[in-house]
Amino acid sequence: MTKSIPELVNTGIHKLRAYEPGKSIDELERELGISPIVKMASNENPLGPSQKVKAAIQSHLDNLCVYPDADCYHLKTLLSEKLQVNNRQLVIGNGSNEVLELIAKVFLQESDEVIFSEHAFAMYSIFSEAMGATLVAVKDRNWCHDLDAMADAITEKTKIIFIANPNNPTGTWVSKGELKAFLKSVPEHVIVVLDEAYFEYVDQENYQSGLHYIDRFPNLVVTRTFSKVYGLANIRVGYAVASETIAGYMNRVRQPFNVSGISEVAAIAALGDQEYLLKSLETNALGMAQLQMGIGALNLDYIPSVANFLTIRVGDLAQDIYQALLRKGYIVRPLSGYGMTSYLRISVGTEAQNQGFLVALKEVLDSL
Ligand SMILES: *Cc1c(COP(=O)(O)O)cnc(C)c1O
């Protein structure tokens, strides 16, 4: 008996739904034929890339015909100094999404369970489901990861726990004390992945990066990205820091040329541009305050965020509001994919973008 193509597909892939990215400016232009369009949907840096990065990419153009360094030696060396780890503890990926996927590939098979928080970043379940693992979503508390409940959900079958700190799409975070107690309580047969895509934005005394615990917990993996505060979402570079053992396995399944040379030099230049980093953080802090004030003035609630986006409750008409904002040239992020049907997520923009968005939102709300 012959099998149909769908019957040949791996079990985990059957029910998988592809990730829905934020709508792009180009796509909206094609759909509506309007401009200008402001995208506040994917937590990108509104300042554009650093000038130093642009210059570094320019000077690398003659190398386009040769394969990149399969080991990203120069980027790893710089990161290892900066982070006080050794090169063998690092895995460089095509965005941090790739390193998250590598973790799933290294550790997961059918019969394994993966724990993550309800309303946590969607890629954890996508990568885990693709490997055929069983997904265990743990209820959150006030939009925050409930680490006690996540620890209670551990069984003999648990292989990985994903924690986003801060979390996307809620912007909430896990405190130093909670994190430490959690790490101590997790048995060593469970891999803990701390996704720190937004850690640079956090300005809380009680926040601590998982990097602090890397030497103490051999089952811990910390992931980071150049896509957000470094303004390089397009070049796709992220990394994982882990024990040499874990990083070694991840590097075995990684494709040799997963990160382009352009991307590597861009990431190196970005790490060297402290001024851009500070300006980005300052822009974000001011923009966040501006958005929170404006949203409050519209009598809307939001989830307090320590990242570069704000998730606001607009009510049952969220989808209509989203569509109406699109027609005014503002792309934001609907969250129905996360089960948050009355919410929209707005990335913090420049002062002018935030202002324009608030005006557009008011007009849309008034017209309902
Ligand atoms: C944006 C984001 C990432 C980063 O993805 P890249 O592949 O590095 O661009 C990772 N985790 C979370 C929670 C994010 O929001």
The ligand as a Tripos MOL2 file, in Angstrom:
@<TRIPOS>MOLECULE
LIG
   15    15     1     0     0
SMALL
NO_CHARGES

@<TRIPOS>ATOM
      1 C1         12.8510   38.7160   18.6700 C.3       1 LIG1
      2 C2         13.0130   37.5530   19.5600 C.ar      1 LIG1
      3 C3         14.0510   36.6500   19.3810 C.ar      1 LIG1
      4 C4         15.1120   36.9300   18.3680 C.3       1 LIG1
      5 O1         14.9770   36.3390   17.1970 O.3       1 LIG1
      6 P1         16.1770   36.4280   16.1710 P.3       1 LIG1
      7 O2         16.0790   35.1110   15.4970 O.co2     1 LIG1
      8 O3         17.4480   36.5630   16.9380 O.co2     1 LIG1
      9 O4         15.9170   37.5890   15.3130 O.co2     1 LIG1
     10 C5         14.2310   35.6260   20.2860 C.ar      1 LIG1
     11 N1         13.4040   35.4920   21.3250 N.ar      1 LIG1
     12 C6         12.4190   36.3420   21.5530 C.ar      1 LIG1
     13 C7         11.5930   36.1930   22.7650 C.3       1 LIG1
     14 C8         12.1770   37.3850   20.6610 C.ar      1 LIG1
     15 O5         11.1600   38.2230   20.8670 O.3       1 LIG1
@<TRIPOS>BOND
     1     1     2 1
     2     2     3 ar
     3     2    14 ar
     4     3     4 1
     5     3    10 ar
     6     4     5 1
     7     5     6 1
     8     6     7 2
     9     6     8 1
    10     6     9 1
    11    10    11 ar
    12    11    12 ar
    13    12    13 1
    14    12    14 ar
    15    14    15 1
@<TRIPOS>SUBSTRUCTURE
     1 LIG1         1 GROUP 0 **** ****
